Amino acid sequence: MTPLFVGRDNEMRRLDAWREDAAHAVLLVGPAGVGKTALALHWAHRAGRHFSDGQLFLNMRGFAKAEPMTPEEALPLLLQGLGYEQTDIPASFDAQASLYRTVLAERAVMVVLDDVADRGQVLPLLCNSDHSLTVVTSRARLGGLVALDGARRLTCGVLDARESFELLRNAAGAERVDAEAGAATELAALCGHLPLALCIAASCMADEPTGSIAQYVRDLDRLGRLSHLRADGDSSVSVQLALDVSYEALPAGSREAFRLLGVLSGTERSLAAAAAAVGADVDHVRDALGVAARIHLVRRSGPDRIVWHDLIHDYARQRALEEDGEQARAALLRVLDHYLHSAANAAQAAGMHASLDLVAPVPGADPVRFDGRDEALAWFDAEWKDIASAITHVAEHGPRPYAWRLVATVQDFLQHRRPLSDWLRVAETALRAAEQENDPAGRAAMQLSQAHALWRGGSLEAAVPACRRARDLARDAGWEHGEALALKLMGVLVQQQGDPGRASSLYTLSLGML
């Protein structure tokens, strides 16, 4: 029984049900570090009484640094585990397989084949028996074993917040964790609720029994999760190494598509945006990331969208920086232009106003085009979270002008499709970016955007000075169109404040410039 095992109640119930249904093979699949082996061992211990002739465990090394174990290597080991002396094991592989299946058909044995790479590695080791059961763990989905061999598949996800907290209590000490419950909760979130990361973090804390969890959280956040989520004195136990093995199992095209997900913040993306990062067509990237999905580095969240774990995002970003260099920046520009020009196309298709004249997108950005208003609105609703993440990313890391260009381009969408708080938040973020760049046109555009948002929210007193600042900045930048828009909005504002004469003058000035 695994001492740090927590939760997994639903998974345990499903495994119990499949055993009662006389399943002959069960697959536990999921990403690296999610606790597949721990679940297999814990359930094997609990279900052991139903397998009176024993249990066998064999590490198949499917995703290990060493060569994967072949069926030819595995069968003699399994037969020895079943009680056969080396001299009694047949010489030929076919005879070994026949003997193995015969024994399992006559006995009640649970066989756990851990870390399997593919169907071919374990197919000769399966036995269709009412008495025995084979449990397979793998990072791969092993769809062939489900479709062709009748295996039952259970996909393991990360722990929930309560289970993560309980694991930290078990591993680092309940009293210590309870005393810093807030910091422990933050630590669990930093670990992405991934069991391997949580266990390593708890081990590191155990090495510093007088240290505070809060300080460890600060160090982890400051120094980087991937490089510091490793067990001291054992280089084989680390989140990074676990992900290295999965990544290195990918073909070259899938590696590129996967790591370029890391050039921009966020843990979800459309296939069209992922394709822009690579500079390839969507079908190519769908196939490339499909391979990554089969070993649970990413997963599909819809017909044309993918999601991934935030620790995996850190890993992809690190790989992109290490392997792609300037090409990573080129990929970033393609994704940003994809969002920017897709948004402009959506605004046009939806009959909305876009205040900016954009230069042509960089080659490979391949912005989406829309047949009508409904399609454009649906695109914005699906992409808004990613666009907002892109605005925050470029405001912090650059290229900063994209922050205010994106906000200005989706402004009408923000007005009609998002809460006012979203609009004000991204406009403020983009304004700070424009100020850091000393970009008067960007500052003017975001002051104007804020003025619009404040007016829509009924805050006329705050909207008027913002509008004045926008007008002055646009004039300083030589952005005549922006100045005209600011004058037009000022006319609306002063008219609502009860000064129609001045409003008329402002409208006249605006019209003369538009």
TORVEX-436447 format. One record per residue (C-alpha): residue in one letter; residue number from 1; x, y, z; chain. Coordinates in Angstrom, 1 decimal. Example, Ala and Ser with C-alpha at 12.3 -4.5 7.8 and 13.67 -1.06 7.14 Angstrom:
BEGIN
R   r     k       xx       yy       zz   c
R   A     1     12.3     -4.5      7.8   A
R   S     2     13.7     -1.1      7.1   A
This chain:
BEGIN
R   r     k       xx       yy       zz   c
R   M     1      0.0      0.0      0.0   A
R   T     2      1.4      3.4     -1.0   A
R   P     3      1.8      5.6      2.2   A
R   L     4      1.1      9.0      0.6   A
R   F     5     -1.9      7.9     -1.5   A
R   V     6     -5.0     10.1     -1.1   A
R   G     7     -8.3     10.5     -2.8   A
R   R     8     -9.2      8.7     -6.1   A
R   D     9    -12.5      7.5     -4.6   A
R   N    10    -14.3      7.6     -8.0   A
R   E    11    -11.4      5.8     -9.7   A
R   M    12    -11.3      3.1     -7.1   A
R   R    13    -15.1      2.5     -7.4   A
R   R    14    -14.7      2.1    -11.2   A
R   L    15    -11.9     -0.3    -10.8   A
R   D    16    -13.9     -2.3     -8.3   A
R   A    17    -16.8     -2.4    -10.7   A
R   W    18    -14.7     -3.6    -13.6   A
R   R    19    -13.2     -6.4    -11.5   A
R   E    20    -16.7     -7.5    -10.5   A
R   D    21    -17.6     -7.5    -14.2   A
R   A    22    -14.7     -9.9    -14.9   A
R   A    23    -12.7     -7.4    -17.0   A
R   H    24     -9.5     -9.1    -18.2   A
R   A    25     -7.5     -5.9    -18.8   A
R   V    26     -7.6     -2.4    -17.3   A
R   L    27     -5.7      0.6    -18.5   A
R   L    28     -4.7      3.5    -16.2   A
R   V    29     -3.5      6.3    -18.4   A
R   G    30     -2.6      9.9    -17.9   A
R   P    31      0.2     12.4    -18.0   A
R   A    32      3.6     12.0    -16.3   A
R   G    33      3.5     12.4    -12.6   A
R   V    34     -0.2     12.1    -12.2   A
R   G    35      0.0      9.0     -9.9   A
R   K    36     -1.0      6.2    -12.2   A
R   T    37      1.4      3.7    -10.6   A
R   A    38      0.4      4.8     -7.1   A
R   L    39     -3.3      4.2     -8.0   A
R   A    40     -2.5      0.8     -9.5   A
R   L    41     -0.5     -0.3     -6.4   A
R   H    42     -3.1      1.0     -4.0   A
R   W    43     -6.0     -0.6     -5.7   A
R   A    44     -4.0     -3.9     -6.2   A
R   H    45     -3.4     -4.0     -2.4   A
R   R    46     -7.1     -3.4     -1.7   A
R   A    47     -8.3     -5.9     -4.3   A
R   G    48     -5.6     -8.5     -3.5   A
R   R    49     -8.0    -10.8     -1.6   A
R   H    50     -9.8    -11.5     -4.9   A
R   F    51     -6.6    -12.8     -6.6   A
R   S    52     -5.7    -15.7     -4.3   A
R   D    53     -2.8    -16.9     -6.4   A
R   G    54     -0.9    -13.7     -6.1   A
R   Q    55      0.1    -10.5     -7.8   A
R   L    56      3.0     -9.6    -10.1   A
R   F    57      4.5     -6.2    -10.9   A
R   L    58      6.7     -5.5    -13.8   A
R   N    59      8.2     -2.2    -14.9   A
R   M    60      8.0     -2.2    -18.8   A
R   R    61     10.2      1.0    -19.1   A
R   G    62      8.1      2.3    -21.9   A
R   F    63      9.0      5.9    -21.2   A
R   A    64     12.2      5.4    -19.3   A
R   K    65     15.7      6.5    -20.3   A
R   A    66     16.6      2.8    -20.7   A
R   E    67     15.4      0.7    -23.6   A
R   P    68     11.7     -0.4    -23.2   A
R   M    69     11.3     -3.9    -22.0   A
R   T    70     10.3     -6.2    -24.9   A
R   P    71      7.7     -9.0    -24.6   A
R   E    72     10.5    -11.4    -25.2   A
R   E    73     12.3    -10.1    -22.1   A
R   A    74      9.1     -9.8    -20.0   A
R   L    75      7.7    -13.3    -20.5   A
R   P    76     10.5    -15.2    -18.8   A
R   L    77     10.4    -12.8    -15.8   A
R   L    78      6.6    -13.2    -15.5   A
R   L    79      6.8    -17.0    -15.7   A
R   Q    80      9.5    -17.0    -13.0   A
R   G    81      7.2    -14.8    -10.9   A
R   L    82      4.5    -17.5    -11.3   A
R   G    83      6.8    -20.1     -9.9   A
R   Y    84      8.6    -21.6    -12.9   A
R   E    85     12.3    -22.3    -12.7   A
R   Q    86     14.5    -21.0    -15.5   A
R   T    87     15.1    -24.5    -16.6   A
R   D    88     11.4    -25.2    -16.9   A
R   I    89     10.6    -22.2    -19.1   A
R   P    90     10.3    -23.1    -22.8   A
R   A    91     12.9    -21.8    -25.2   A
R   S    92     10.6    -20.4    -27.9   A
R   F    93      8.7    -17.2    -27.4   A
R   D    94      5.4    -18.7    -28.7   A
R   A    95      5.7    -21.6    -26.2   A
R   Q    96      6.3    -19.1    -23.4   A
R   A    97      3.3    -17.0    -24.3   A
R   S    98      1.1    -20.1    -24.5   A
R   L    99      2.3    -21.4    -21.1   A
R   Y   100      1.8    -17.9    -19.6   A
R   R   101     -1.8    -17.7    -20.8   A
R   T   102     -2.6    -21.2    -19.7   A
R   V   103     -1.4    -20.5    -16.2   A
R   L   104     -3.3    -17.2    -15.9   A
R   A   105     -6.5    -18.9    -17.2   A
R   E   106     -6.2    -21.5    -14.4   A
R   R   107     -5.2    -19.2    -11.6   A
R   A   108     -6.5    -16.0    -10.1   A
R   V   109     -3.6    -13.6    -10.5   A
R   M   110     -3.3     -9.8    -10.9   A
R   V   111     -0.5     -8.6    -13.1   A
R   V   112      0.5     -4.9    -13.1   A
R   L   113      2.5     -3.9    -16.2   A
R   D   114      3.8     -0.4    -15.4   A
R   D   115      4.9      2.3    -17.8   A
R   V   116      3.9      0.7    -21.1   A
R   A   117      4.7      2.5    -24.3   A
R   D   118      2.3      1.0    -26.8   A
R   R   119     -0.1     -1.9    -27.6   A
R   G   120      2.6     -4.1    -29.2   A
R   Q   121      4.7     -4.1    -26.0   A
R   V   122      1.9     -5.8    -23.9   A
R   L   123     -0.3     -7.6    -26.4   A
R   P   124      1.4    -11.0    -26.0   A
R   L   125      1.2    -10.5    -22.2   A
R   L   126     -2.6    -10.2    -22.1   A
R   C   127     -4.9    -13.2    -21.2   A
R   N   128     -8.6    -13.3    -21.7   A
R   S   129     -9.4    -15.0    -18.4   A
R   D   130    -12.4    -14.7    -16.0   A
R   H   131    -10.0    -15.2    -13.0   A
R   S   132     -6.9    -13.1    -13.7   A
R   L   133     -6.6     -9.4    -14.5   A
R   T   134     -3.9     -7.4    -16.1   A
R   V   135     -3.5     -3.7    -15.1   A
R   V   136     -1.6     -1.6    -17.5   A
R   T   137     -0.3      2.0    -16.7   A
R   S   138      0.8      4.3    -19.5   A
R   R   139      1.3      7.9    -20.6   A
R   A   140     -0.2      6.8    -23.9   A
R   R   141     -3.9      6.4    -24.5   A
R   L   142     -3.5      2.9    -25.9   A
R   G   143     -6.6      3.2    -28.0   A
R   G   144     -5.8      0.0    -29.8   A
R   L   145     -6.1     -2.1    -26.6   A
R   V   146     -9.5     -0.6    -26.0   A
R   A   147    -10.8     -0.9    -29.6   A
R   L   148     -9.4     -4.3    -30.5   A
R   D   149     -8.7     -6.1    -27.3   A
R   G   150    -11.6     -5.1    -25.0   A
R   A   151     -9.5     -3.3    -22.4   A
R   R   152    -11.3     -0.9    -20.0   A
R   R   153     -9.6      2.5    -19.8   A
R   L   154     -9.5      5.0    -17.0   A
R   T   155     -7.8      8.4    -17.5   A
R   C   156     -6.2      9.8    -14.4   A
R   G   157     -6.2     13.6    -13.8   A
R   V   158     -4.6     15.8    -11.2   A
R   L   159     -5.9     15.9     -7.6   A
R   D   160     -8.5     18.4     -6.5   A
R   A   161     -7.6     21.1     -4.0   A
R   R   162     -8.7     19.1     -0.9   A
R   E   163     -6.8     16.0     -1.9   A
R   S   164     -3.7     18.0     -2.6   A
R   F   165     -3.8     19.6      0.8   A
R   E   166     -4.3     16.1      2.4   A
R   L   167     -1.3     14.8      0.5   A
R   L   168      0.9     17.6      1.8   A
R   R   169     -0.4     16.9      5.4   A
R   N   170      0.5     13.2      5.0   A
R   A   171      3.9     13.9      3.5   A
R   A   172      5.1     17.0      5.4   A
R   G   173      3.3     16.6      8.7   A
R   A   174     -0.3     17.6      9.5   A
R   E   175      0.6     20.0     12.3   A
R   R   176      3.1     21.9     10.1   A
R   V   177      0.8     22.1      7.2   A
R   D   178     -2.3     23.1      9.2   A
R   A   179     -0.2     25.9     10.9   A
R   E   180      0.4     27.4      7.4   A
R   A   181     -2.8     26.3      5.7   A
R   G   182     -2.8     29.4      3.4   A
R   A   183      0.7     28.9      2.2   A
R   A   184      0.1     25.1      1.8   A
R   T   185     -2.9     25.8     -0.4   A
R   E   186     -0.8     28.2     -2.5   A
R   L   187      1.9     25.5     -2.7   A
R   A   188     -0.6     23.0     -4.0   A
R   A   189     -1.7     25.4     -6.7   A
R   L   190      1.9     26.1     -7.7   A
R   C   191      2.4     22.3     -8.0   A
R   G   192     -0.6     22.3    -10.3   A
R   H   193     -2.1     19.6     -8.0   A
R   L   194      0.2     17.1     -9.7   A
R   P   195      1.0     14.3     -7.2   A
R   L   196      4.6     13.9     -8.3   A
R   A   197      5.2     17.7     -7.8   A
R   L   198      3.4     17.7     -4.5   A
R   C   199      5.5     14.7     -3.2   A
R   I   200      8.7     16.4     -4.3   A
R   A   201      7.7     19.7     -2.7   A
R   A   202      6.9     17.8      0.6   A
R   S   203     10.2     16.0      0.5   A
R   C   204     12.1     19.3      0.0   A
R   M   205     10.2     20.8      3.0   A
R   A   206     11.0     17.7      5.1   A
R   D   207     14.7     18.5      4.4   A
R   E   208     14.2     21.9      6.1   A
R   P   209     12.0     21.0      9.1   A
R   T   210     12.4     24.5     10.6   A
R   G   211     11.8     26.4      7.4   A
R   S   212      8.4     28.0      6.6   A
R   I   213      6.1     26.8      3.9   A
R   A   214      5.5     30.4      2.9   A
R   Q   215      9.2     30.9      2.3   A
R   Y   216      9.4     27.7      0.2   A
R   V   217      6.5     29.0     -1.9   A
R   R   218      8.2     32.3     -2.5   A
R   D   219     11.5     30.5     -3.5   A
R   L   220      9.6     28.2     -5.8   A
R   D   221      7.8     31.0     -7.5   A
R   R   222     10.9     33.2     -7.8   A
R   L   223     13.4     30.5     -8.9   A
R   G   224     11.1     28.5    -11.2   A
R   R   225      9.0     25.5    -10.5   A
R   L   226     10.5     23.1    -13.0   A
R   S   227     14.1     23.5    -11.9   A
R   H   228     13.3     23.3     -8.2   A
R   L   229     10.6     20.5     -8.1   A
R   R   230     13.2     17.8     -7.8   A
R   A   231     14.3     15.5     -4.9   A
R   D   232     17.6     16.5     -3.4   A
R   G   233     20.2     13.8     -3.8   A
R   D   234     18.2     11.8     -6.4   A
R   S   235     18.3     13.3     -9.9   A
R   S   236     15.9     10.7    -11.2   A
R   V   237     13.0     12.2     -9.2   A
R   S   238     11.9     15.4    -10.8   A
R   V   239      9.0     16.9    -12.7   A
R   Q   240     11.3     18.0    -15.4   A
R   L   241     12.8     14.6    -16.0   A
R   A   242      9.4     13.0    -16.1   A
R   L   243      8.4     15.5    -18.8   A
R   D   244     11.7     15.1    -20.6   A
R   V   245     10.9     11.4    -21.2   A
R   S   246      7.5     12.2    -22.6   A
R   Y   247      8.8     15.0    -24.8   A
R   E   248     11.7     12.9    -26.2   A
R   A   249      9.2     10.2    -27.2   A
R   L   250      7.6     12.6    -29.7   A
R   P   251      8.6     12.8    -33.4   A
R   A   252     10.3     16.1    -34.5   A
R   G   253      7.2     17.7    -35.9   A
R   S   254      5.2     17.1    -32.8   A
R   R   255      8.0     18.4    -30.6   A
R   E   256      8.0     21.6    -32.5   A
R   A   257      4.2     22.1    -32.3   A
R   F   258      4.2     21.2    -28.6   A
R   R   259      7.0     23.5    -27.5   A
R   L   260      5.7     26.5    -29.6   A
R   L   261      2.6     26.4    -27.4   A
R   G   262      4.9     27.9    -24.8   A
R   V   263      5.7     31.1    -26.7   A
R   L   264      2.6     32.8    -25.3   A
R   S   265      1.0     32.5    -21.8   A
R   G   266     -2.1     30.4    -21.3   A
R   T   267     -3.1     26.8    -21.1   A
R   E   268     -5.6     26.6    -23.9   A
R   R   269     -5.5     27.4    -27.6   A
R   S   270     -7.3     26.9    -30.8   A
R   L   271     -5.7     24.7    -33.4   A
R   A   272     -5.7     27.7    -35.7   A
R   A   273     -3.6     29.8    -33.3   A
R   A   274     -1.3     26.8    -32.6   A
R   A   275     -0.9     26.4    -36.4   A
R   A   276      0.1     30.1    -36.6   A
R   A   277      2.8     29.5    -34.1   A
R   V   278      4.3     26.8    -36.2   A
R   G   279      3.6     28.6    -39.5   A
R   A   280      1.8     25.6    -40.9   A
R   D   281     -1.7     24.6    -41.8   A
R   V   282     -4.2     23.5    -39.2   A
R   D   283     -4.4     19.9    -40.4   A
R   H   284     -0.6     19.5    -40.0   A
R   V   285     -0.7     20.8    -36.5   A
R   R   286     -3.8     18.8    -35.6   A
R   D   287     -1.9     15.7    -36.5   A
R   A   288      1.3     16.8    -34.7   A
R   L   289     -0.5     17.7    -31.5   A
R   G   290     -2.6     14.6    -31.7   A
R   V   291      0.6     12.6    -31.1   A
R   A   292      1.3     14.8    -28.0   A
R   A   293     -2.3     14.1    -26.9   A
R   R   294     -1.8     10.4    -27.1   A
R   I   295      0.8     10.6    -24.4   A
R   H   296     -1.1     13.2    -22.4   A
R   L   297      1.1     16.2    -22.8   A
R   V   298     -2.0     18.0    -24.2   A
R   R   299     -5.6     17.0    -24.6   A
R   R   300     -8.5     18.0    -26.8   A
R   S   301    -11.2     20.2    -25.2   A
R   G   302    -13.3     20.4    -28.4   A
R   P   303    -13.1     19.7    -32.1   A
R   D   304    -10.6     22.5    -32.7   A
R   R   305     -9.1     23.4    -29.3   A
R   I   306     -6.5     21.9    -27.0   A
R   V   307     -5.6     22.4    -23.3   A
R   W   308     -2.7     21.5    -21.2   A
R   H   309     -1.4     21.7    -17.6   A
R   D   310      0.3     24.8    -16.4   A
R   L   311      3.5     22.9    -15.4   A
R   I   312      3.5     21.5    -18.9   A
R   H   313      3.2     25.1    -20.2   A
R   D   314      6.3     26.0    -18.2   A
R   Y   315      8.1     23.1    -19.8   A
R   A   316      7.0     23.9    -23.3   A
R   R   317      8.2     27.5    -22.8   A
R   Q   318     11.5     26.4    -21.5   A
R   R   319     12.0     24.0    -24.5   A
R   A   320     11.1     26.8    -26.9   A
R   L   321     13.6     29.1    -25.4   A
R   E   322     16.3     26.4    -25.5   A
R   E   323     15.7     25.0    -28.9   A
R   D   324     14.1     27.7    -31.0   A
R   G   325     15.9     31.0    -30.1   A
R   E   326     14.9     33.7    -32.6   A
R   Q   327     12.4     31.3    -34.2   A
R   A   328     10.4     31.4    -30.9   A
R   R   329     10.0     35.2    -31.3   A
R   A   330      8.9     34.7    -34.9   A
R   A   331      6.4     32.2    -33.7   A
R   L   332      5.1     34.6    -31.1   A
R   L   333      4.6     37.4    -33.7   A
R   R   334      2.7     34.9    -35.9   A
R   V   335      0.3     34.1    -33.1   A
R   L   336     -0.2     37.7    -32.1   A
R   D   337     -0.9     38.7    -35.7   A
R   H   338     -3.2     35.8    -36.0   A
R   Y   339     -5.3     37.1    -33.0   A
R   L   340     -5.1     40.7    -34.1   A
R   H   341     -6.1     40.2    -37.7   A
R   S   342     -8.7     37.5    -36.9   A
R   A   343    -10.2     40.0    -34.4   A
R   A   344    -10.3     42.7    -37.1   A
R   N   345    -11.9     40.3    -39.5   A
R   A   346    -14.5     39.3    -36.9   A
R   A   347    -15.3     43.0    -36.1   A
R   Q   348    -15.9     43.6    -39.8   A
R   A   349    -18.0     40.5    -40.2   A
R   A   350    -20.1     41.4    -37.1   A
R   G   351    -20.7     45.0    -38.3   A
R   M   352    -18.6     46.4    -35.4   A
R   H   353    -16.2     49.3    -35.4   A
R   A   354    -12.4     48.8    -35.4   A
R   S   355    -10.5     52.1    -34.9   A
R   L   356     -7.1     51.0    -36.2   A
R   D   357     -5.6     50.7    -39.6   A
R   L   358     -3.5     47.6    -39.4   A
R   V   359     -0.5     46.7    -41.5   A
R   A   360     -0.5     43.3    -43.2   A
R   P   361      0.0     40.2    -40.9   A
R   V   362      3.3     38.5    -41.0   A
R   P   363      3.6     35.4    -43.2   A
R   G   364      2.1     32.3    -41.6   A
R   A   365     -0.3     34.1    -39.2   A
R   D   366     -3.2     32.9    -41.3   A
R   P   367     -6.0     34.9    -39.6   A
R   V   368     -9.5     33.5    -39.6   A
R   R   369    -12.1     34.8    -42.0   A
R   F   370    -15.8     34.7    -41.2   A
R   D   371    -18.9     34.1    -43.3   A
R   G   372    -21.2     36.2    -41.1   A
R   R   373    -22.0     37.9    -37.8   A
R   D   374    -22.9     34.7    -35.9   A
R   E   375    -19.7     33.0    -36.8   A
R   A   376    -17.6     36.1    -35.8   A
R   L   377    -19.4     36.4    -32.4   A
R   A   378    -18.9     32.7    -31.7   A
R   W   379    -15.2     33.0    -32.6   A
R   F   380    -14.7     36.0    -30.1   A
R   D   381    -16.6     34.2    -27.3   A
R   A   382    -14.4     31.1    -27.8   A
R   E   383    -11.1     33.0    -28.1   A
R   W   384    -11.6     35.8    -25.5   A
R   K   385     -9.8     34.0    -22.7   A
R   D   386     -6.8     33.5    -25.0   A
R   I   387     -6.8     37.0    -26.3   A
R   A   388     -7.0     38.4    -22.7   A
R   S   389     -4.0     36.2    -21.8   A
R   A   390     -2.1     37.4    -24.8   A
R   I   391     -2.8     41.1    -23.8   A
R   T   392     -1.4     40.4    -20.3   A
R   H   393      1.6     38.5    -21.7   A
R   V   394      2.8     41.1    -24.2   A
R   A   395      2.2     43.9    -21.7   A
R   E   396      4.7     42.2    -19.4   A
R   H   397      7.1     40.6    -21.8   A
R   G   398      6.6     42.4    -25.1   A
R   P   399      6.2     43.3    -27.8   A
R   R   400      4.0     45.8    -25.9   A
R   P   401      2.3     47.6    -28.8   A
R   Y   402      0.2     44.5    -29.4   A
R   A   403     -1.5     45.0    -26.0   A
R   W   404     -3.2     48.2    -27.0   A
R   R   405     -3.7     47.2    -30.6   A
R   L   406     -5.6     44.1    -29.4   A
R   V   407     -7.7     46.0    -27.0   A
R   A   408     -8.6     48.7    -29.5   A
R   T   409     -9.5     46.0    -32.1   A
R   V   410    -11.8     44.1    -29.9   A
R   Q   411    -13.3     47.1    -28.1   A
R   D   412    -16.8     46.8    -29.6   A
R   F   413    -16.8     43.1    -28.7   A
R   L   414    -15.9     44.1    -25.1   A
R   Q   415    -18.7     46.5    -25.0   A
R   H   416    -21.3     44.0    -26.2   A
R   R   417    -20.0     40.6    -25.1   A
R   R   418    -18.0     41.0    -21.9   A
R   P   419    -18.6     42.4    -18.4   A
R   L   420    -17.5     46.0    -18.0   A
R   S   421    -14.8     44.9    -15.5   A
R   D   422    -13.1     42.9    -18.3   A
R   W   423    -12.9     45.9    -20.5   A
R   L   424    -11.5     48.2    -17.9   A
R   R   425     -9.0     45.6    -16.8   A
R   V   426     -7.4     45.0    -20.2   A
R   A   427     -7.5     48.7    -21.1   A
R   E   428     -5.6     49.5    -17.9   A
R   T   429     -3.1     46.7    -18.6   A
R   A   430     -2.6     48.0    -22.2   A
R   L   431     -2.3     51.6    -21.0   A
R   R   432      0.5     50.7    -18.6   A
R   A   433      2.3     48.9    -21.5   A
R   A   434      1.9     51.9    -23.7   A
R   E   435      3.3     54.1    -20.9   A
R   Q   436      6.3     51.8    -20.5   A
R   E   437      6.9     52.1    -24.2   A
R   N   438      6.5     55.9    -24.1   A
R   D   439      4.0     55.4    -27.0   A
R   P   440      1.6     58.4    -27.2   A
R   A   441     -0.7     56.8    -29.8   A
R   G   442     -1.0     53.7    -27.6   A
R   R   443     -1.7     55.8    -24.6   A
R   A   444     -4.3     57.8    -26.5   A
R   A   445     -6.0     54.7    -27.7   A
R   M   446     -6.2     53.2    -24.2   A
R   Q   447     -7.3     56.5    -22.5   A
R   L   448    -10.0     56.6    -25.1   A
R   S   449    -11.0     53.0    -24.5   A
R   Q   450    -11.2     53.7    -20.8   A
R   A   451    -13.3     56.8    -21.4   A
R   H   452    -15.7     54.7    -23.5   A
R   A   453    -15.9     52.0    -20.8   A
R   L   454    -16.4     54.5    -18.0   A
R   W   455    -19.2     56.3    -20.0   A
R   R   456    -20.9     52.9    -20.7   A
R   G   457    -20.7     52.2    -17.0   A
R   G   458    -22.3     55.6    -16.1   A
R   S   459    -19.2     57.3    -14.7   A
R   L   460    -19.4     60.5    -16.6   A
R   E   461    -17.2     62.4    -14.2   A
R   A   462    -14.4     60.0    -14.7   A
R   A   463    -14.9     59.6    -18.4   A
R   V   464    -14.5     63.3    -19.2   A
R   P   465    -10.9     63.7    -18.0   A
R   A   466     -9.9     60.4    -19.6   A
R   C   467    -11.3     61.6    -22.9   A
R   R   468     -9.4     64.9    -22.6   A
R   R   469     -6.2     63.0    -22.0   A
R   A   470     -6.9     60.8    -25.0   A
R   R   471     -7.5     63.9    -27.2   A
R   D   472     -4.2     65.6    -26.1   A
R   L   473     -2.2     62.4    -26.5   A
R   A   474     -3.6     61.7    -30.0   A
R   R   475     -2.8     65.3    -31.0   A
R   D   476      0.8     64.9    -29.7   A
R   A   477      1.2     61.6    -31.6   A
R   G   478     -0.2     63.1    -34.8   A
R   W   479     -3.0     60.5    -34.7   A
R   E   480     -5.7     62.6    -36.3   A
R   H   481     -8.3     59.9    -36.4   A
R   G   482     -7.8     59.2    -32.7   A
R   E   483     -8.2     62.9    -31.9   A
R   A   484    -11.4     63.0    -33.9   A
R   L   485    -12.8     60.0    -32.0   A
R   A   486    -11.9     61.6    -28.7   A
R   L   487    -13.6     64.9    -29.7   A
R   K   488    -16.7     62.9    -30.8   A
R   L   489    -16.9     61.1    -27.5   A
R   M   490    -16.3     64.4    -25.6   A
R   G   491    -19.3     65.8    -27.5   A
R   V   492    -21.5     62.9    -26.2   A
R   L   493    -20.3     63.4    -22.7   A
R   V   494    -20.8     67.2    -22.4   A
R   Q   495    -24.2     66.8    -24.1   A
R   Q   496    -25.2     64.4    -21.4   A
R   Q   497    -23.9     66.8    -18.8   A
R   G   498    -26.3     69.4    -20.2   A
R   D   499    -24.2     71.5    -22.5   A
R   P   500    -25.6     70.9    -26.1   A
R   G   501    -23.9     74.0    -27.5   A
R   R   502    -20.4     72.9    -26.6   A
R   A   503    -21.3     69.4    -27.7   A
R   S   504    -22.3     70.7    -31.2   A
R   S   505    -18.9     72.5    -31.5   A
R   L   506    -17.1     69.3    -30.6   A
R   Y   507    -19.1     67.3    -33.1   A
R   T   508    -18.2     69.8    -35.8   A
R   L   509    -14.5     69.6    -35.0   A
R   S   510    -14.7     65.8    -35.0   A
R   L   511    -16.5     65.6    -38.4   A
R   G   512    -13.9     68.0    -39.9   A
R   M   513    -11.2     65.5    -39.1   A
R   L   514    -12.9     62.2    -39.9   A
